Amino acid sequence: MGNQMKKTKKQKKNISHNPQVESVKACFGEPKAKPYDPTDFKI
């Protein structure tokens, strides 16, 4: 189990390493705690 978890963690890190992709994902793909704020959206 420990080895499998380590593998998954490494894979995830490699996939979501791009900060721009992460920003887009945070804005559109994933649910947010706070409502959408146009002034908070910077690229």
PDB file of N, CA, C, O and CB in Angstrom:
ATOM      1  N   MET A   1       0.832  -1.207   0.000  1.00  0.00           N
ATOM      2  CA  MET A   1       0.000   0.000   0.000  1.00  0.00           C
ATOM      3  C   MET A   1       0.869   1.261   0.000  1.00  0.00           C
ATOM      4  O   MET A   1       0.589   2.214  -0.727  1.00  0.00           O
ATOM      5  CB  MET A   1      -0.942   0.004   1.222  1.00  0.00           C
ATOM      6  N   GLY A   2       1.908   1.259   0.808  1.00  0.00           N
ATOM      7  CA  GLY A   2       2.768   2.436   0.901  1.00  0.00           C
ATOM      8  C   GLY A   2       3.441   2.759  -0.427  1.00  0.00           C
ATOM      9  O   GLY A   2       3.532   3.922  -0.822  1.00  0.00           O
ATOM     10  N   ASN A   3       3.915   1.713  -1.114  1.00  0.00           N
ATOM     11  CA  ASN A   3       4.590   1.921  -2.394  1.00  0.00           C
ATOM     12  C   ASN A   3       3.617   2.463  -3.439  1.00  0.00           C
ATOM     13  O   ASN A   3       3.961   3.348  -4.224  1.00  0.00           O
ATOM     14  CB  ASN A   3       5.222   0.608  -2.887  1.00  0.00           C
ATOM     15  N   GLN A   4       2.398   1.920  -3.438  1.00  0.00           N
ATOM     16  CA  GLN A   4       1.388   2.358  -4.411  1.00  0.00           C
ATOM     17  C   GLN A   4       1.028   3.828  -4.191  1.00  0.00           C
ATOM     18  O   GLN A   4       0.876   4.588  -5.148  1.00  0.00           O
ATOM     19  CB  GLN A   4       0.120   1.478  -4.310  1.00  0.00           C
ATOM     20  N   MET A   5       0.894   4.213  -2.943  1.00  0.00           N
ATOM     21  CA  MET A   5       0.538   5.591  -2.612  1.00  0.00           C
ATOM     22  C   MET A   5       1.645   6.545  -3.073  1.00  0.00           C
ATOM     23  O   MET A   5       1.373   7.620  -3.607  1.00  0.00           O
ATOM     24  CB  MET A   5       0.292   5.740  -1.088  1.00  0.00           C
ATOM     25  N   LYS A   6       2.893   6.130  -2.855  1.00  0.00           N
ATOM     26  CA  LYS A   6       4.036   6.951  -3.261  1.00  0.00           C
ATOM     27  C   LYS A   6       4.007   7.164  -4.777  1.00  0.00           C
ATOM     28  O   LYS A   6       4.260   8.266  -5.264  1.00  0.00           O
ATOM     29  CB  LYS A   6       5.376   6.286  -2.826  1.00  0.00           C
ATOM     30  N   LYS A   7       3.696   6.103  -5.511  1.00  0.00           N
ATOM     31  CA  LYS A   7       3.631   6.164  -6.966  1.00  0.00           C
ATOM     32  C   LYS A   7       2.564   7.172  -7.413  1.00  0.00           C
ATOM     33  O   LYS A   7       2.812   8.008  -8.282  1.00  0.00           O
ATOM     34  CB  LYS A   7       3.333   4.767  -7.549  1.00  0.00           C
ATOM     35  N   THR A   8       1.388   7.080  -6.814  1.00  0.00           N
ATOM     36  CA  THR A   8       0.277   7.967  -7.177  1.00  0.00           C
ATOM     37  C   THR A   8       0.627   9.420  -6.887  1.00  0.00           C
ATOM     38  O   THR A   8       0.330  10.309  -7.686  1.00  0.00           O
ATOM     39  CB  THR A   8      -1.000   7.572  -6.417  1.00  0.00           C
ATOM     40  N   LYS A   9       1.258   9.658  -5.743  1.00  0.00           N
ATOM     41  CA  LYS A   9       1.629  11.015  -5.349  1.00  0.00           C
ATOM     42  C   LYS A   9       2.593  11.619  -6.371  1.00  0.00           C
ATOM     43  O   LYS A   9       2.446  12.768  -6.788  1.00  0.00           O
ATOM     44  CB  LYS A   9       2.264  11.017  -3.941  1.00  0.00           C
ATOM     45  N   LYS A  10       3.581  10.816  -6.759  1.00  0.00           N
ATOM     46  CA  LYS A  10       4.580  11.281  -7.724  1.00  0.00           C
ATOM     47  C   LYS A  10       3.907  11.617  -9.056  1.00  0.00           C
ATOM     48  O   LYS A  10       4.209  12.639  -9.672  1.00  0.00           O
ATOM     49  CB  LYS A  10       5.683  10.209  -7.930  1.00  0.00           C
ATOM     50  N   GLN A  11       3.002  10.758  -9.489  1.00  0.00           N
ATOM     51  CA  GLN A  11       2.308  10.963 -10.760  1.00  0.00           C
ATOM     52  C   GLN A  11       1.497  12.253 -10.724  1.00  0.00           C
ATOM     53  O   GLN A  11       1.528  13.045 -11.666  1.00  0.00           O
ATOM     54  CB  GLN A  11       1.393   9.766 -11.077  1.00  0.00           C
ATOM     55  N   LYS A  12       0.782  12.453  -9.642  1.00  0.00           N
ATOM     56  CA  LYS A  12      -0.048  13.647  -9.505  1.00  0.00           C
ATOM     57  C   LYS A  12       0.819  14.909  -9.537  1.00  0.00           C
ATOM     58  O   LYS A  12       0.458  15.904 -10.166  1.00  0.00           O
ATOM     59  CB  LYS A  12      -0.864  13.588  -8.196  1.00  0.00           C
ATOM     60  N   LYS A  13       1.953  14.857  -8.859  1.00  0.00           N
ATOM     61  CA  LYS A  13       2.862  16.005  -8.813  1.00  0.00           C
ATOM     62  C   LYS A  13       3.354  16.353 -10.221  1.00  0.00           C
ATOM     63  O   LYS A  13       3.443  17.524 -10.591  1.00  0.00           O
ATOM     64  CB  LYS A  13       4.065  15.709  -7.881  1.00  0.00           C
ATOM     65  N   ASN A  14       3.668  15.318 -10.993  1.00  0.00           N
ATOM     66  CA  ASN A  14       4.163  15.542 -12.346  1.00  0.00           C
ATOM     67  C   ASN A  14       3.077  16.132 -13.244  1.00  0.00           C
ATOM     68  O   ASN A  14       3.357  16.981 -14.090  1.00  0.00           O
ATOM     69  CB  ASN A  14       4.683  14.235 -12.941  1.00  0.00           C
ATOM     70  N   ILE A  15       1.849  15.681 -13.057  1.00  0.00           N
ATOM     71  CA  ILE A  15       0.754  16.146 -13.907  1.00  0.00           C
ATOM     72  C   ILE A  15       0.418  17.607 -13.609  1.00  0.00           C
ATOM     73  O   ILE A  15       0.299  18.418 -14.527  1.00  0.00           O
ATOM     74  CB  ILE A  15      -0.491  15.264 -13.709  1.00  0.00           C
ATOM     75  N   SER A  16       0.266  17.938 -12.340  1.00  0.00           N
ATOM     76  CA  SER A  16      -0.208  19.283 -11.986  1.00  0.00           C
ATOM     77  C   SER A  16       0.943  20.201 -11.574  1.00  0.00           C
ATOM     78  O   SER A  16       0.820  20.991 -10.637  1.00  0.00           O
ATOM     79  CB  SER A  16      -1.232  19.199 -10.852  1.00  0.00           C
ATOM     80  N   HIS A  17       2.059  20.085 -12.286  1.00  0.00           N
ATOM     81  CA  HIS A  17       3.217  20.912 -11.942  1.00  0.00           C
ATOM     82  C   HIS A  17       3.152  22.281 -12.619  1.00  0.00           C
ATOM     83  O   HIS A  17       3.778  23.237 -12.161  1.00  0.00           O
ATOM     84  CB  HIS A  17       4.511  20.199 -12.337  1.00  0.00           C
ATOM     85  N   ASN A  18       2.392  22.367 -13.708  1.00  0.00           N
ATOM     86  CA  ASN A  18       2.278  23.626 -14.453  1.00  0.00           C
ATOM     87  C   ASN A  18       1.377  24.597 -13.695  1.00  0.00           C
ATOM     88  O   ASN A  18       0.195  24.301 -13.519  1.00  0.00           O
ATOM     89  CB  ASN A  18       1.723  23.374 -15.882  1.00  0.00           C
ATOM     90  N   PRO A  19       1.881  25.740 -13.240  1.00  0.00           N
ATOM     91  CA  PRO A  19       1.094  26.690 -12.438  1.00  0.00           C
ATOM     92  C   PRO A  19      -0.082  27.287 -13.203  1.00  0.00           C
ATOM     93  O   PRO A  19      -1.138  27.540 -12.624  1.00  0.00           O
ATOM     94  CB  PRO A  19       1.986  27.806 -11.947  1.00  0.00           C
ATOM     95  N   GLN A  20       0.100  27.515 -14.509  1.00  0.00           N
ATOM     96  CA  GLN A  20      -0.982  28.101 -15.304  1.00  0.00           C
ATOM     97  C   GLN A  20      -2.153  27.123 -15.394  1.00  0.00           C
ATOM     98  O   GLN A  20      -3.312  27.513 -15.246  1.00  0.00           O
ATOM     99  CB  GLN A  20      -0.479  28.478 -16.724  1.00  0.00           C
ATOM    100  N   VAL A  21      -1.843  25.857 -15.637  1.00  0.00           N
ATOM    101  CA  VAL A  21      -2.880  24.832 -15.703  1.00  0.00           C
ATOM    102  C   VAL A  21      -3.588  24.729 -14.355  1.00  0.00           C
ATOM    103  O   VAL A  21      -4.807  24.567 -14.293  1.00  0.00           O
ATOM    104  CB  VAL A  21      -2.278  23.463 -16.109  1.00  0.00           C
ATOM    105  N   GLU A  22      -2.808  24.824 -13.279  1.00  0.00           N
ATOM    106  CA  GLU A  22      -3.391  24.770 -11.941  1.00  0.00           C
ATOM    107  C   GLU A  22      -4.352  25.926 -11.719  1.00  0.00           C
ATOM    108  O   GLU A  22      -5.416  25.742 -11.127  1.00  0.00           O
ATOM    109  CB  GLU A  22      -2.293  24.789 -10.879  1.00  0.00           C
ATOM    110  N   SER A  23      -3.988  27.124 -12.191  1.00  0.00           N
ATOM    111  CA  SER A  23      -4.844  28.298 -12.026  1.00  0.00           C
ATOM    112  C   SER A  23      -6.159  28.112 -12.767  1.00  0.00           C
ATOM    113  O   SER A  23      -7.231  28.387 -12.228  1.00  0.00           O
ATOM    114  CB  SER A  23      -4.130  29.561 -12.524  1.00  0.00           C
ATOM    115  N   VAL A  24      -6.068  27.643 -14.006  1.00  0.00           N
ATOM    116  CA  VAL A  24      -7.272  27.422 -14.814  1.00  0.00           C
ATOM    117  C   VAL A  24      -8.153  26.374 -14.155  1.00  0.00           C
ATOM    118  O   VAL A  24      -9.376  26.509 -14.114  1.00  0.00           O
ATOM    119  CB  VAL A  24      -6.901  26.987 -16.252  1.00  0.00           C
ATOM    120  N   LYS A  25      -7.512  25.318 -13.637  1.00  0.00           N
ATOM    121  CA  LYS A  25      -8.249  24.255 -12.970  1.00  0.00           C
ATOM    122  C   LYS A  25      -8.962  24.798 -11.735  1.00  0.00           C
ATOM    123  O   LYS A  25     -10.108  24.443 -11.461  1.00  0.00           O
ATOM    124  CB  LYS A  25      -7.307  23.104 -12.585  1.00  0.00           C
ATOM    125  N   ALA A  26      -8.270  25.661 -10.995  1.00  0.00           N
ATOM    126  CA  ALA A  26      -8.838  26.223  -9.776  1.00  0.00           C
ATOM    127  C   ALA A  26     -10.023  27.136 -10.103  1.00  0.00           C
ATOM    128  O   ALA A  26     -10.997  27.203  -9.352  1.00  0.00           O
ATOM    129  CB  ALA A  26      -7.764  26.999  -8.993  1.00  0.00           C
ATOM    130  N   CYS A  27      -9.923  27.839 -11.239  1.00  0.00           N
ATOM    131  CA  CYS A  27     -10.985  28.784 -11.604  1.00  0.00           C
ATOM    132  C   CYS A  27     -12.199  28.068 -12.194  1.00  0.00           C
ATOM    133  O   CYS A  27     -13.337  28.454 -11.930  1.00  0.00           O
ATOM    134  CB  CYS A  27     -10.455  29.813 -12.605  1.00  0.00           C
ATOM    135  N   PHE A  28     -11.957  27.019 -12.996  1.00  0.00           N
ATOM    136  CA  PHE A  28     -13.061  26.408 -13.735  1.00  0.00           C
ATOM    137  C   PHE A  28     -13.362  24.969 -13.317  1.00  0.00           C
ATOM    138  O   PHE A  28     -14.524  24.592 -13.169  1.00  0.00           O
ATOM    139  CB  PHE A  28     -12.756  26.441 -15.200  1.00  0.00           C
ATOM    140  N   GLY A  29     -12.303  24.161 -13.125  1.00  0.00           N
ATOM    141  CA  GLY A  29     -12.513  22.723 -12.965  1.00  0.00           C
ATOM    142  C   GLY A  29     -12.940  22.296 -11.574  1.00  0.00           C
ATOM    143  O   GLY A  29     -13.788  21.415 -11.432  1.00  0.00           O
ATOM    144  N   GLU A  30     -12.370  22.901 -10.548  1.00  0.00           N
ATOM    145  CA  GLU A  30     -12.612  22.427  -9.192  1.00  0.00           C
ATOM    146  C   GLU A  30     -13.562  23.351  -8.439  1.00  0.00           C
ATOM    147  O   GLU A  30     -13.571  24.558  -8.678  1.00  0.00           O
ATOM    148  CB  GLU A  30     -11.297  22.304  -8.436  1.00  0.00           C
ATOM    149  N   PRO A  31     -14.362  22.795  -7.533  1.00  0.00           N
ATOM    150  CA  PRO A  31     -15.289  23.604  -6.730  1.00  0.00           C
ATOM    151  C   PRO A  31     -14.537  24.543  -5.791  1.00  0.00           C
ATOM    152  O   PRO A  31     -13.493  24.184  -5.245  1.00  0.00           O
ATOM    153  CB  PRO A  31     -16.225  22.698  -5.920  1.00  0.00           C
ATOM    154  N   LYS A  32     -15.068  25.726  -5.612  1.00  0.00           N
ATOM    155  CA  LYS A  32     -14.400  26.731  -4.780  1.00  0.00           C
ATOM    156  C   LYS A  32     -15.231  27.034  -3.537  1.00  0.00           C
ATOM    157  O   LYS A  32     -16.451  26.875  -3.540  1.00  0.00           O
ATOM    158  CB  LYS A  32     -14.152  28.024  -5.583  1.00  0.00           C
ATOM    159  N   ALA A  33     -14.559  27.472  -2.480  1.00  0.00           N
ATOM    160  CA  ALA A  33     -15.251  27.810  -1.242  1.00  0.00           C
ATOM    161  C   ALA A  33     -15.932  29.170  -1.369  1.00  0.00           C
ATOM    162  O   ALA A  33     -17.037  29.376  -0.866  1.00  0.00           O
ATOM    163  CB  ALA A  33     -14.270  27.808  -0.056  1.00  0.00           C
ATOM    164  N   LYS A  34     -15.247  30.100  -2.054  1.00  0.00           N
ATOM    165  CA  LYS A  34     -15.803  31.448  -2.180  1.00  0.00           C
ATOM    166  C   LYS A  34     -16.419  31.647  -3.572  1.00  0.00           C
ATOM    167  O   LYS A  34     -16.019  30.970  -4.520  1.00  0.00           O
ATOM    168  CB  LYS A  34     -14.707  32.512  -1.918  1.00  0.00           C
ATOM    169  N   PRO A  35     -17.377  32.557  -3.707  1.00  0.00           N
ATOM    170  CA  PRO A  35     -18.017  32.831  -4.999  1.00  0.00           C
ATOM    171  C   PRO A  35     -17.045  33.457  -5.997  1.00  0.00           C
ATOM    172  O   PRO A  35     -15.983  33.951  -5.618  1.00  0.00           O
ATOM    173  CB  PRO A  35     -19.219  33.752  -4.804  1.00  0.00           C
ATOM    174  N   TYR A  36     -17.420  33.430  -7.272  1.00  0.00           N
ATOM    175  CA  TYR A  36     -16.551  33.949  -8.339  1.00  0.00           C
ATOM    176  C   TYR A  36     -16.388  35.455  -8.220  1.00  0.00           C
ATOM    177  O   TYR A  36     -17.362  36.195  -8.081  1.00  0.00           O
ATOM    178  CB  TYR A  36     -17.117  33.590  -9.723  1.00  0.00           C
ATOM    179  N   ASP A  37     -15.123  35.898  -8.279  1.00  0.00           N
ATOM    180  CA  ASP A  37     -14.820  37.326  -8.180  1.00  0.00           C
ATOM    181  C   ASP A  37     -13.938  37.730  -9.363  1.00  0.00           C
ATOM    182  O   ASP A  37     -12.781  37.316  -9.431  1.00  0.00           O
ATOM    183  CB  ASP A  37     -14.117  37.659  -6.823  1.00  0.00           C
ATOM    184  N   PRO A  38     -14.464  38.534 -10.298  1.00  0.00           N
ATOM    185  CA  PRO A  38     -13.714  38.919 -11.508  1.00  0.00           C
ATOM    186  C   PRO A  38     -12.396  39.627 -11.192  1.00  0.00           C
ATOM    187  O   PRO A  38     -11.441  39.506 -11.959  1.00  0.00           O
ATOM    188  CB  PRO A  38     -14.570  39.823 -12.380  1.00  0.00           C
ATOM    189  N   THR A  39     -12.324  40.353 -10.094  1.00  0.00           N
ATOM    190  CA  THR A  39     -11.104  41.073  -9.739  1.00  0.00           C
ATOM    191  C   THR A  39     -10.036  40.098  -9.234  1.00  0.00           C
ATOM    192  O   THR A  39      -8.851  40.430  -9.203  1.00  0.00           O
ATOM    193  CB  THR A  39     -11.403  42.146  -8.670  1.00  0.00           C
ATOM    194  N   ASP A  40     -10.463  38.898  -8.840  1.00  0.00           N
ATOM    195  CA  ASP A  40      -9.537  37.908  -8.316  1.00  0.00           C
ATOM    196  C   ASP A  40      -8.917  37.073  -9.435  1.00  0.00           C
ATOM    197  O   ASP A  40      -7.979  36.308  -9.210  1.00  0.00           O
ATOM    198  CB  ASP A  40     -10.246  37.005  -7.322  1.00  0.00           C
ATOM    199  N   PHE A  41      -9.458  37.234 -10.644  1.00  0.00           N
ATOM    200  CA  PHE A  41      -9.048  36.413 -11.772  1.00  0.00           C
ATOM    201  C   PHE A  41      -7.932  37.102 -12.539  1.00  0.00           C
ATOM    202  O   PHE A  41      -8.174  38.039 -13.300  1.00  0.00           O
ATOM    203  CB  PHE A  41     -10.239  36.125 -12.697  1.00  0.00           C
ATOM    204  N   LYS A  42      -6.681  36.621 -12.329  1.00  0.00           N
ATOM    205  CA  LYS A  42      -5.536  37.238 -13.000  1.00  0.00           C
ATOM    206  C   LYS A  42      -4.718  36.184 -13.722  1.00  0.00           C
ATOM    207  O   LYS A  42      -4.377  35.152 -13.145  1.00  0.00           O
ATOM    208  CB  LYS A  42      -4.656  37.998 -11.993  1.00  0.00           C
ATOM    209  N   ILE A  43      -4.399  36.446 -14.997  1.00  0.00           N
ATOM    210  CA  ILE A  43      -3.518  35.531 -15.740  1.00  0.00           C
ATOM    211  C   ILE A  43      -2.444  36.358 -16.425  1.00  0.00           C
ATOM    212  O   ILE A  43      -1.585  35.806 -17.112  1.00  0.00           O
ATOM    213  CB  ILE A  43      -4.321  34.678 -16.787  1.00  0.00           C
TER     214      ILE A  43
END
